[in-house]
């Protein structure tokens, strides 16, 4: 490879997929906390990113196929470990709960108490933790692309419960001009370690994952990491 080719390779942007419906982490423009953290971490290591905004299911498909170098807001769990390459450092953690609409009488102490064939809403291709994966076959799942759809379906009684991450549920309620108490949390589901998932089709994925780890550690050591959770 010529010196010019080496220089071009060194400045080539990493192409990443951002989910278009997970505010405040990644919104319809790909903007949010996750994007800020990833861009800042890679910038620490001199790496530029090129962000492509997609529905979550498409992000996963394009990472699997190698169209994208990686995609983010992916939970690292048993069924994603085999599909993608992950680093050691999560970009953030997010807590997910079972939600019902405020007028619902449903209440559970554990996921094992959730009745068979309950209509449970979720987002297409979202990961909700290994325990949920073990139980999900008992439920009548309804998967949709947007959080706002889940809330509307809860409100109209088309589903009985929905699993949503706490911050995204709060953000979506604000965007829909609904009060925070329009939904009621009835059961903690899991705390998700959120990662960038790198493509197994790309030779540089292990290196890119290690570079991101290094950048994240540098952000935390400098005190910059916590400031990236504050949005204007």
N, C-alpha and C positions, 0 to 999 in steps of 0.2 A: 504494500500500500504506500502511495506517495505521501509526502508530508502534507500536501494540500488535502488529500483524502482523509488523513488522520485528523486534521483540524476540523473538517466538515463533520466527521463522525462525533467528535468531542462536543460540538455545539448543537447537534441535532436534539430537538426537543423530545421528551418522553411523552408519548401519546396515551392519555388516561381518560377513562370514561367516568362521568359524574352522573349520579342519579338526578332526575329532574323533579322529584317529589318527596324530598325529605328535609324540609325546613325544620329547624334553622341550620341544619348541617349542609344541605345542598338543595337549592331551590330550582325553579324552572329555568333559571339562567346558569345553573351550576355554581352559584355563589352561596357562601355560608361557611360555617365553622370548619367542616372537614376540608373544604377546598383551601381555606386560609392556612390550616396546619400543614397540609401536604405541600403546598407551594413554598411555604417558609422553610420546611424541612429540607426539601430538595435544593432550594436556593442556598442553604448553608453549605451544601456540597458542590455548588456551582452548576447544578442541573436545572435546565428550563423545562417547563411542562406545557403541554398543549392539551387543553381540556375540551372533550367532546361530550355534550349533554344528551342523555338518552333516558328512556324509561329503564327502570332497574333490570328487568328481564333481558332487555337488549344489551345492556352493559355486560351482563354475565355471558351472553352468547358471543359477543364480539371479543371478549377476553379469551374465552375458550377457543375460538377459531383463530386467534392471533391477529385479528384486525386491530385490536387495541393492545398496547403493551401491558396495561393493567386497568383495573376499575376499582372504585372505592365505595366505602360504606358496607363492606361485606363482613358478615360474622364468620369467625373462624370456628368451625365445628366439624364433626365427623364427616358430614356429607360434602363439605366444601374443601376439606383437606386434600381429597383425591383429585379435585378438579383444578386447583390453583396452587401457586407458590406464594407463601406468606413469609414475612420477616418475623422477628421476635417481638417487636414493639407495636402494640396497637396504636392507632392514631388517637383514639378516645374510647371511652366506655359509655354505654347508654342502657338505661333501665327500661324494661318493657313490662306492661301490665295487661291483664284482662279488663276490658271496659264494657260497661253496659250503659244504656241511656238512663237518665236520672229517674224515670218513672218505673224502671224494671225492678222486680222483686228478687231477681236472681242473686245468689250469694254462695260462694264456695270457700272452703278452707284449704283445698289442695286440688291439683289438676285431676287427681284420681276421682274426685267427687263430681267432676263435670259429667253430666248425663250423656249417654250415647246419643248420637244423632243431633246433638245441639248444633244449631247453625252458627258457625264461628267464622268471622270475617278476618281477612288478612290481605297483604299485598302480594301480588304475583311474584313468585320466586324469592320472597323474603325468607330469611332463616330466623327461626324463633327458638333456637336452643335444642340441645339433644333430648332433654326430657319431653319437650313438646313433640319432637319427631317420633318418639316412642309411643305417644298417645294419639297422634293426629288421625290415625285410621278409624278411630271411634266416632269422629265428629263429621258433620256435614259442612265441609269447608266451602266458603265462597271467597274467591280471590279476585281482586280488582286492582287497577293500576294506581289509584290515588287515595290518599288518606281522607280527603273530603267525601269521597264516595262511601267509605266505611261509616263515617259519622251520619251521613244522610240515611243510610240503610238501617243504622241503629235507631234513628229518630222515627222512621216510618215502620219499624218492626219487620223489615225484610231479613234481618239477621238478629240473633239473640245476644251475641257478644262479639267483641273484636279485640284482637291483640294489637296494641300500638305502643311505640316507644313514647315515654312520658313527655319529653320536650317537643316531639313532633305533634303529639296530640294537642298540647297546649297552644302551639303555634298555629295549627290548623283551625282550632276553635276561634282564635283571634282573627284569622283571615276570613272566617265565615261569619264574623260578628255574633258569635254565640258565647254565652257566659261559660266560665271555666267549669261551673257545677252542672252544665248540661250533660256531662258524662260523669260516671261514677266508677272508680277503680274498685274491683272486687277481689282481685287476686294478683299477686306478684308473679310474673312469668319467669324472667331471668335478667341477669345483667350481661349485656353483650359486649365483648371486646370487638371493636370495629377496626377493620384493617383495609389496606390496599391489597387486592388480590392480583397477582401477576400471572401472565399467561405462561402455560407450560409449552406453548409453541415457540417461545422466544428464548434464544440462547442466553440473553443477558438478564433474564428474570431474577436469578439468584443474586447476581451482582446488584441489580436495581433494588431488590428487597434489603440487602445489606446496607446500601447507600442510604435508603430511607431510614433504616434503624439508626444509623449514625447521625443523620440530620435531626431526628426526633430527640435523641439523647442530648444533642447540642442545644436544641431549643429549651429543653427542660433545665439543663445546667445553667443557662443564661438567664432564666426567669421569663423568657419571652412566651413560652408555651401557654401559660395561664392567661395571658393577655389576649390570646387569639380566640378565646371563648366569648369575648366582649364584642358584640356587633354594634355598628353605629345605628 
